[in-house]
Amino acid sequence: MAESFLTANWPAPNHIKAITTTRNGGQSIAPYDSLNLGDHVGDDPVLVTSNRQILIKNAYLPSEPLWLKQTHSINAIDANQWQPEVEADAIMSNSPNIVCAVMTADCLPVLITDRTGSQVAAVHAGWRGLQAGIIENTLAKFKAPPSEIMVWLGPAIGPRAFEVGPEVRAAFLAVDPLAESVFVSTHADRYLADIYQLARRRLTARGITAIYGGDYCTFGEKQRFFSFRRDGVTGRMATLIWIEAE
């Protein structure tokens, strides 16, 4: 059976649990096959609910994930602010057994903790939110200094597949002129962008050097990941992080 989730590969404390799901191991049928966790993409709600229960059971989650209504914003909330259908693109917790979660299908999921494992956060960083400062807004909620922060970049569209127009390039260069090297011209007014590198630039600019992940391409790995850019109508993966009670 194909793997249903991947464990974050980073040196976080043992009580910090961090995973991302794949498209495998669920009950949804095409084009949402099979572990679709998004309840906003047209899939059968009964199957989505079943998939979410499969995730809780198979990943040994201590509680139901705090799902967000993601809008490509820069709104980062604390877990104690959460309520159903809350509009936000990042969520942070410093309490045990609270599962922070974001959903993606090409956008960049970012997980954050500190070296003591006292705080965790999950961030949905599509290009709009990334450019506008969703990572910075989330980091502002951490008490630890940048030298004590570590970050894992989950599966996103890779640099050979993420084609953008001049308006995307211009938006990033307006706030970081040296990001020009992240965009590779392909043909008239089109560029390949490296969303992983764009995120790394934002992180290193704030003194964070412990950055891991960024090894996958959702667009290119069809058997493993959903991809909105590739398929249009498709499911969503989840990237989750929590503090395990000791």
Rosetta silent file (secondary structure, phi, psi, omega in degrees, C-alpha in Angstrom):
SEQUENCE: MAESFLTANWPAPNHIKAITTTRNGGQSIAPYDSLNLGDHVGDDPVLVTSNRQILIKNAYLPSEPLWLKQTHSINAIDANQWQPEVEADAIMSNSPNIVCAVMTADCLPVLITDRTGSQVAAVHAGWRGLQAGIIENTLAKFKAPPSEIMVWLGPAIGPRAFEVGPEVRAAFLAVDPLAESVFVSTHADRYLADIYQLARRRLTARGITAIYGGDYCTFGEKQRFFSFRRDGVTGRMATLIWIEAE
SCORE:     score description
SCORE:     0.000 S_00000001
   1 L     0.000  135.216 -179.604    0.000    0.000    0.000 S_00000001
   2 L   -65.527  149.700 -177.855    1.307    3.466   -0.914 S_00000001
   3 L   -63.743  140.993 -179.671    2.306    5.690    1.980 S_00000001
   4 L   -99.556  -16.947  173.153   -0.459    7.922    3.321 S_00000001
   5 E  -155.168  159.583 -179.511    1.763   10.406    5.095 S_00000001
   6 E  -117.820  143.220  178.104    5.369   11.565    5.378 S_00000001
   7 E   -92.932  135.455  178.995    7.203   12.542    8.540 S_00000001
   8 L   -59.327  132.412 -179.198    9.009   15.861    8.586 S_00000001
   9 L   -98.957   87.727  179.451   12.761   15.319    8.299 S_00000001
  10 L  -155.023  159.749 -175.975   14.215   17.854   10.752 S_00000001
  11 L   -87.666   47.690  177.629   15.920   17.748   14.166 S_00000001
  12 L   -70.699  157.435  175.752   12.920   18.959   16.142 S_00000001
  13 L   -55.734  152.333 -174.406   12.557   17.820   19.781 S_00000001
  14 L   -59.906  -27.054 -178.270   11.082   14.341   20.156 S_00000001
  15 L   -86.105    1.246  173.283    7.797   15.638   21.543 S_00000001
  16 E   -94.856  119.588 -178.588    7.183   17.718   18.419 S_00000001
  17 E  -108.966  131.043 -174.767    5.219   15.692   15.884 S_00000001
  18 E  -145.549  123.397 -178.795    5.084   16.902   12.295 S_00000001
  19 E  -140.741  162.824  167.790    3.682   15.168    9.211 S_00000001
  20 E  -132.391  141.233 -179.510    2.275   15.846    5.786 S_00000001
  21 E   -84.424  161.610  169.826   -0.257   13.617    4.085 S_00000001
  22 L  -106.759 -170.109  178.064   -0.079   12.253    0.562 S_00000001
  23 L   -87.858   -0.502 -171.224   -3.005   11.571   -1.734 S_00000001
  24 L   -99.771  150.875  171.628   -2.974    7.859   -0.830 S_00000001
  25 L    99.678    8.999 -178.247   -4.861    5.787    1.714 S_00000001
  26 L  -111.206 -161.507 -174.202   -8.324    7.327    1.655 S_00000001
  27 L  -118.913   -6.245 -178.943  -11.785    6.622    0.287 S_00000001
  28 L   -68.948  152.064  179.093  -12.484    9.417   -2.199 S_00000001
  29 L  -103.606  168.305 -177.729  -12.871    8.571   -5.869 S_00000001
  30 L   -53.776  142.011    5.318  -11.413   10.355   -8.916 S_00000001
  31 L   -89.965   13.170 -176.564  -10.544   13.151   -9.309 S_00000001
  32 L  -100.286   12.000 -173.807  -10.160   13.359   -5.514 S_00000001
  33 L   -65.931  128.355   -2.797   -8.564    9.939   -5.137 S_00000001
  34 L  -129.626  -28.014 -178.881   -8.044    9.049   -2.487 S_00000001
  35 L   -96.629   60.209  176.426   -7.089   10.749    0.808 S_00000001
  36 L   -77.502  126.947 -178.780   -8.658   14.116    0.053 S_00000001
  37 L  -108.032   -1.052 -179.687   -8.976   16.163    3.236 S_00000001
  38 L   -87.167  127.946  179.728  -10.463   19.305    1.698 S_00000001
  39 L   -97.998   14.280 -174.714  -14.160   19.888    2.285 S_00000001
  40 L  -123.588   13.956 -172.062  -14.274   22.853   -0.120 S_00000001
  41 L  -114.412    7.952  176.955  -13.269   21.270   -3.433 S_00000001
  42 L    97.560    2.526  178.982  -16.483   19.486   -4.493 S_00000001
  43 L   -75.750  160.677  176.395  -15.798   16.046   -3.031 S_00000001
  44 L   -61.016  119.453 -177.931  -18.496   14.003   -1.267 S_00000001
  45 H   -57.678  -32.758  179.563  -18.637   15.412    2.298 S_00000001
  46 H   -64.639  -40.780 -179.864  -19.211   11.943    3.736 S_00000001
  47 H   -71.223  -37.052  176.995  -15.992   10.690    2.156 S_00000001
  48 H   -62.421  -44.405  177.541  -14.048   13.743    3.296 S_00000001
  49 H   -60.200  -41.791  178.246  -15.226   13.172    6.860 S_00000001
  50 H   -63.677  -41.718  178.930  -14.200    9.522    6.571 S_00000001
  51 H   -62.346  -39.206  179.500  -10.783   10.538    5.226 S_00000001
  52 H   -66.512  -34.899  176.708  -10.268   12.897    8.150 S_00000001
  53 H   -70.784  -36.128  175.178  -11.072   10.096   10.573 S_00000001
  54 H   -60.735  -43.468  178.359   -8.623    7.817    8.749 S_00000001
  55 H   -59.803  -48.264 -179.257   -5.967   10.498    9.199 S_00000001
  56 H   -58.163  -43.338 -178.097   -6.668   10.822   12.924 S_00000001
  57 H   -70.979  -49.467 -172.604   -6.462    7.058   13.393 S_00000001
  58 H   -74.992  -27.241  179.627   -3.467    6.276   11.184 S_00000001
  59 L   -97.466    3.281  178.544   -1.355    9.245   12.254 S_00000001
  60 L    55.083   45.737  179.519   -2.242    8.809   15.929 S_00000001
  61 L   -70.677  140.423 -178.866   -3.433   12.384   16.224 S_00000001
  62 L   -78.310  -12.861 -178.715   -4.289   13.405   19.788 S_00000001
  63 L  -163.601  169.253  175.111   -7.262   15.510   18.643 S_00000001
  64 L   -63.665  131.486  177.245   -9.170   16.726   15.610 S_00000001
  65 L   -59.254  149.341  176.636   -6.981   19.106   13.588 S_00000001
  66 E   -87.023   89.698 -177.177   -7.912   22.774   13.751 S_00000001
  67 L   -72.399  141.753 -179.914   -8.878   23.237   10.113 S_00000001
  68 L  -110.313  154.246  167.298   -8.742   26.763    8.692 S_00000001
  69 E   -92.346  100.228 -172.045  -10.676   28.510    5.945 S_00000001
  70 L   -85.286  134.251 -175.342   -7.645   29.560    3.925 S_00000001
  71 L  -131.503   17.975 -177.204   -7.900   32.696    1.791 S_00000001
  72 L    60.665   36.124 -179.462   -4.264   33.451    0.796 S_00000001
  73 L   -94.023 -173.633  171.889   -4.210   36.090    3.518 S_00000001
  74 L  -113.539   23.784 -177.840   -1.513   37.083    6.022 S_00000001
  75 L   -84.096  114.918  177.066   -3.772   36.278    8.970 S_00000001
  76 E  -114.703  125.569 -175.664   -1.995   34.128   11.567 S_00000001
  77 E  -116.310  158.666  169.117   -4.012   33.141   14.629 S_00000001
  78 E   -82.620  151.264 -178.432   -3.369   31.509   17.989 S_00000001
  79 H   -58.791  -30.927 -179.646   -5.074   28.176   18.544 S_00000001
  80 H   -73.372   -6.723  174.547   -7.182   29.681   21.325 S_00000001
  81 H   -94.088   -6.551 -173.538   -8.703   32.010   18.712 S_00000001
  82 L   -67.760  142.694  168.301   -9.797   29.129   16.528 S_00000001
  83 L  -150.891  159.250 -178.939  -13.429   28.489   15.677 S_00000001
  84 L   -54.652  136.705  178.379  -15.058   26.598   12.793 S_00000001
  85 L    68.521   16.946  175.923  -14.681   28.387    9.451 S_00000001
  86 L   -64.099  135.524 -179.606  -12.224   30.932   10.865 S_00000001
  87 E   -89.759  113.470  179.976  -10.438   32.676    7.999 S_00000001
  88 L  -164.448  160.772  179.233   -6.685   32.418    8.467 S_00000001
  89 L  -123.820   10.905  172.646   -3.622   31.043    6.722 S_00000001
  90 E  -158.554  149.939  179.682   -1.497   30.158    9.731 S_00000001
  91 E  -143.726  137.114 -176.369   -2.139   28.834   13.225 S_00000001
  92 E  -123.798  147.340  176.597    0.149   28.646   16.275 S_00000001
  93 E  -142.165  147.567  170.656   -0.094   26.741   19.551 S_00000001
  94 L  -122.909   18.036 -179.368    1.927   26.444   22.766 S_00000001
  95 L  -112.364  146.365  179.244   -0.371   23.843   24.344 S_00000001
  96 E   -65.810  148.093  170.704   -0.003   20.047   24.212 S_00000001
  97 L    66.558   17.438  172.766   -2.160   17.922   21.916 S_00000001
  98 L   -99.176  117.402 -174.325   -3.479   20.811   19.812 S_00000001
  99 L   -93.531  109.822  175.382   -3.055   19.858   16.158 S_00000001
 100 E   -84.938  136.991 -173.769   -2.275   22.827   13.906 S_00000001
 101 E  -145.287  146.291  167.669   -3.021   22.137   10.249 S_00000001
 102 E  -134.212  153.886  179.110   -2.983   23.689    6.790 S_00000001
 103 E  -112.750  143.306 -179.191   -4.142   22.229    3.481 S_00000001
 104 E  -146.938  163.421  171.085   -2.318   22.499    0.165 S_00000001
 105 L  -156.645   51.320  179.158   -2.144   21.191   -3.392 S_00000001
 106 L   137.614  -38.068  176.263    0.883   23.118   -4.790 S_00000001
 107 L   -61.643  163.217 -175.210    1.108   25.982   -2.284 S_00000001
 108 E   -91.257  119.778  170.542    3.913   25.759    0.257 S_00000001
 109 E   -88.316  133.262 -177.152    3.149   24.358    3.723 S_00000001
 110 E  -123.398  127.424  175.315    5.562   25.654    6.365 S_00000001
 111 E  -110.195  140.247 -175.732    6.003   24.166    9.849 S_00000001
 112 E  -134.221  139.818  169.864    7.757   26.097   12.606 S_00000001
 113 E  -149.713  175.955  173.134    8.929   25.277   16.127 S_00000001
 114 E  -109.756  170.047 -172.619   11.668   26.335   18.521 S_00000001
 115 L   -67.892  -18.734  175.364   14.542   24.205   19.769 S_00000001
 116 L   -92.519  -10.303 -179.476   12.821   23.538   23.099 S_00000001
 117 L    70.258   36.432 -178.497    9.536   22.612   21.417 S_00000001
 118 L   -93.354  -18.659  178.222    7.480   25.112   23.396 S_00000001
 119 L  -139.613  149.267  175.251    5.620   26.559   20.403 S_00000001
 120 E  -139.377  156.606  176.121    4.529   25.239   17.018 S_00000001
 121 E  -151.508  149.260  172.528    2.883   26.713   13.948 S_00000001
 122 E  -120.581  134.188 -174.004    1.556   25.606   10.564 S_00000001
 123 E  -127.366  134.075  171.468    1.544   28.086    7.688 S_00000001
 124 E   -98.565  110.579 -175.579   -0.163   28.044    4.284 S_00000001
 125 E  -117.518   80.556  164.990    2.141   29.999    1.989 S_00000001
 126 L   -71.830  173.452 -174.196    0.789   30.385   -1.499 S_00000001
 127 H   -63.778  -34.318 -179.590    2.679   32.960   -3.521 S_00000001
 128 H   -65.494  -49.294  179.616    0.278   35.762   -2.552 S_00000001
 129 H   -66.390  -38.389  178.763    0.535   35.111    1.170 S_00000001
 130 H   -62.377  -45.386 -179.414    4.266   34.497    0.956 S_00000001
 131 H   -65.625  -37.240 -174.290    4.826   37.773   -0.866 S_00000001
 132 H   -82.312  -16.969  174.579    2.579   39.724    1.499 S_00000001
 133 L   117.138   25.930  179.886    4.164   38.413    4.718 S_00000001
 134 H   -63.877  -36.265  178.442    2.315   35.385    6.104 S_00000001
 135 H   -66.251  -45.310  179.808    5.593   33.836    7.300 S_00000001
 136 H   -61.724  -41.186  179.172    6.671   37.057    9.013 S_00000001
 137 H   -63.906  -35.089  178.657    3.296   37.443   10.717 S_00000001
 138 H   -72.336  -43.696  179.352    3.545   33.908   12.062 S_00000001
 139 H   -60.203  -30.130 -179.606    7.128   34.329   13.272 S_00000001
 140 L   -63.512  -17.655  179.523    6.028   37.411   15.206 S_00000001
 141 L   -86.834   -6.194 -178.819    4.051   35.093   17.486 S_00000001
 142 L   -90.632  138.004  179.708    7.151   33.182   18.579 S_00000001
 143 L   -83.393  -28.214 -177.045    8.906   34.101   21.806 S_00000001
 144 L   -70.797  149.181  175.787   12.206   32.407   20.914 S_00000001
 145 L   -70.224  161.592 -178.619   14.901   34.399   19.082 S_00000001
 146 H   -53.122  -34.595 -178.565   15.589   33.574   15.412 S_00000001
 147 H   -66.051  -16.714 -178.418   18.650   31.509   16.355 S_00000001
 148 H  -104.007    3.030 -177.995   16.353   29.123   18.265 S_00000001
 149 E   -95.559  141.283  171.491   13.743   28.725   15.518 S_00000001
 150 E  -129.786  150.175 -171.767   13.629   25.829   13.078 S_00000001
 151 E  -134.354  140.933  172.732   11.486   25.470    9.974 S_00000001
 152 E  -121.316  127.916  178.167   10.403   22.619    7.726 S_00000001
 153 E   -96.616  115.472 -176.870    9.201   23.287    4.195 S_00000001
 154 L   -83.004 -176.293 -174.731    6.646   20.699    3.129 S_00000001
 155 L   -62.905  126.854  178.122    5.700   19.456   -0.353 S_00000001
 156 L  -142.292  175.793  177.390    4.963   22.241   -2.849 S_00000001
 157 L   -65.176  135.047 -173.580    5.185   22.835   -6.573 S_00000001
 158 L   -83.672  168.407 -174.466    8.816   22.568   -7.635 S_00000001
 159 L   -68.312  -14.598  177.250   11.021   25.126   -9.405 S_00000001
 160 L   -92.352   -2.794 -175.976   10.785   23.344  -12.767 S_00000001
 161 L  -123.438  -16.532 -174.026    6.979   23.464  -12.775 S_00000001
 162 L   -88.851   86.240  179.777    5.960   26.741  -11.137 S_00000001
 163 E   -89.752  133.374 -177.916    5.531   29.070  -14.095 S_00000001
 164 E  -134.109  166.020  178.074    4.414   32.623  -13.306 S_00000001
 165 L   -93.463  177.699 -177.502    3.857   35.890  -15.096 S_00000001
 166 H   -64.314  -26.038 -179.483    5.728   39.188  -14.774 S_00000001
 167 H   -68.375  -33.207  177.634    3.271   40.502  -12.185 S_00000001
 168 H   -69.711  -47.045  177.633    4.287   37.775   -9.708 S_00000001
 169 H   -58.231  -45.903 -178.002    7.980   38.454  -10.253 S_00000001
 170 H   -63.270  -37.252 -179.895    7.426   42.198   -9.903 S_00000001
 171 H   -63.506  -41.970  178.989    5.505   41.755   -6.654 S_00000001
 172 H   -71.580  -40.989 -178.993    8.368   39.849   -5.047 S_00000001
 173 H   -67.096  -24.738  179.157   11.081   42.150   -6.389 S_00000001
 174 H   -64.784  -28.530  179.858    9.210   45.139   -4.982 S_00000001
 175 H  -107.475  -14.969  179.991    9.935   43.914   -1.454 S_00000001
 176 L  -150.124   83.930 -176.381   13.158   41.987   -2.148 S_00000001
 177 H   -56.553  -29.311 -178.867   15.075   43.194   -5.215 S_00000001
 178 H   -76.770   -2.981  176.986   17.707   40.473   -4.802 S_00000001
 179 H   -75.369    1.131 -179.756   15.039   37.805   -5.331 S_00000001
 180 H   -56.202  -33.505 -178.100   15.570   38.306   -9.061 S_00000001
 181 H   -68.646  -14.698 -178.183   17.809   35.221   -9.100 S_00000001
 182 H   -80.597  -15.605 -177.846   14.868   33.068   -7.985 S_00000001
 183 E  -108.013  125.373 -179.412   13.039   33.688  -11.265 S_00000001
 184 E  -111.225  120.623 -179.122   14.288   32.049  -14.468 S_00000001
 185 E   -67.482  133.902  179.152   13.001   33.438  -17.758 S_00000001
 186 E  -108.001  -51.371  174.026   11.491   30.786  -20.029 S_00000001
 187 E  -156.832 -168.391 -170.728    9.951   32.774  -22.878 S_00000001
 188 L   -50.261  114.823  174.159    8.188   36.085  -23.398 S_00000001
 189 L    58.407   30.003  174.487    6.977   37.402  -20.041 S_00000001
 190 E  -131.560  145.436 -176.718    7.003   33.975  -18.356 S_00000001
 191 E  -139.777  149.218  167.401    9.259   32.779  -15.555 S_00000001
 192 E   -94.459  127.899 -177.340    9.917   29.655  -13.534 S_00000001
 193 E  -113.531  146.053  178.408    9.847   30.516   -9.837 S_00000001
 194 L  -105.623   97.276 -175.720   11.313   28.619   -6.903 S_00000001
 195 H   -67.395  -30.050  176.338    8.785   28.971   -4.086 S_00000001
 196 H   -63.510  -44.720 -178.542   11.081   27.094   -1.699 S_00000001
 197 H   -69.679  -35.293  176.029   13.876   29.579   -2.284 S_00000001
 198 H   -61.032  -40.564  177.491   11.513   32.530   -1.958 S_00000001
 199 H   -67.849  -41.808  179.530   10.508   31.212    1.474 S_00000001
 200 H   -60.786  -38.245  179.247   14.125   30.605    2.469 S_00000001
 201 H   -63.051  -41.133  178.733   14.980   34.196    1.584 S_00000001
 202 H   -64.571  -38.604 -178.056   12.214   35.483    3.858 S_00000001
 203 H   -72.033  -46.951 -178.527   13.402   33.267    6.682 S_00000001
 204 H   -67.441  -28.995  177.389   17.111   34.003    6.412 S_00000001
 205 L   -63.898  -20.694  178.854   16.368   37.729    6.214 S_00000001
 206 L  -105.377   18.268  173.111   14.991   37.343    9.736 S_00000001
 207 L    83.668   10.239 -179.701   18.013   35.482   11.022 S_00000001
 208 L   -94.193  122.006 -178.445   16.623   31.960   10.718 S_00000001
 209 L  -116.550  -15.741  179.807   19.147   29.483    9.353 S_00000001
 210 E   -85.662   81.768 -175.188   17.779   26.122   10.554 S_00000001
 211 E  -120.950  126.320 -174.757   15.646   25.475    7.473 S_00000001
 212 E  -126.949  169.511  177.972   14.848   21.949    6.310 S_00000001
 213 E    83.676 -154.866 -176.951   12.726   20.243    3.652 S_00000001
 214 L    76.275   33.671 -171.370   11.869   21.636    0.251 S_00000001
 215 L  -106.113   -1.968 -171.212   12.606   18.315   -1.425 S_00000001
 216 L  -117.802  167.477  170.329    9.398   17.532   -3.311 S_00000001
 217 L  -134.815  109.130 -178.585    7.392   18.667   -6.322 S_00000001
 218 L   -63.089  -35.864 -179.107    3.648   18.220   -6.023 S_00000001
 219 L   -65.244  -41.404 -173.417    3.164   18.909   -9.737 S_00000001
 220 L   -85.509  -17.882 -175.971    5.631   16.256  -10.873 S_00000001
 221 L  -107.355   74.188 -173.107    4.766   13.462   -8.421 S_00000001
 222 L   -64.470  -33.068 -178.624    1.236   12.571   -9.517 S_00000001
 223 L   -73.945  -14.731 -175.203    1.128    9.209   -7.751 S_00000001
 224 L  -111.097  -35.191 -170.501    1.971   10.834   -4.426 S_00000001
 225 L  -128.434  149.141  166.171    0.532   14.356   -4.339 S_00000001
 226 L   -73.808  150.033  176.557   -2.485   16.383   -5.362 S_00000001
 227 L  -146.949  114.104  177.428   -1.685   19.340   -7.651 S_00000001
 228 H   -66.664  -41.054 -179.191   -4.133   22.098   -8.511 S_00000001
 229 H   -62.414  -36.605 -178.150   -1.825   23.479  -11.192 S_00000001
 230 H   -79.054  -43.094 -168.026   -1.610   20.051  -12.846 S_00000001
 231 H  -113.691  -17.051 -178.387   -5.190   18.804  -12.501 S_00000001
 232 L    76.621  -87.350  175.986   -7.494   21.733  -11.743 S_00000001
 233 L   -84.095  117.644 -175.365  -10.204   19.789   -9.918 S_00000001
 234 L  -163.989  178.233 -179.337   -8.397   17.769   -7.259 S_00000001
 235 L   -90.527 -169.250 -179.629   -8.052   17.071   -3.547 S_00000001
 236 L  -133.308  139.395  170.364   -5.964   18.602   -0.791 S_00000001
 237 E   -89.292  165.973  174.290   -3.166   17.280    1.410 S_00000001
 238 E  -122.917  143.473  172.145   -2.698   18.379    5.015 S_00000001
 239 E  -119.566  126.799 -167.080    0.474   19.363    6.820 S_00000001
 240 E  -132.055  149.702  177.351    0.184   19.095   10.581 S_00000001
 241 E  -148.536  141.800  177.264    2.202   19.819   13.707 S_00000001
 242 E  -154.751  160.435  175.847    1.531   19.403   17.414 S_00000001
 243 E   -94.246  116.031 -179.290    3.196   19.251   20.811 S_00000001
 244 L   -77.769  131.434  178.630    2.838   15.754   22.212 S_00000001
 245 L   -62.507  134.759 -178.191    1.940   15.665   25.894 S_00000001
 246 L   -95.177    0.000    0.000    4.780   14.248   27.963 S_00000001
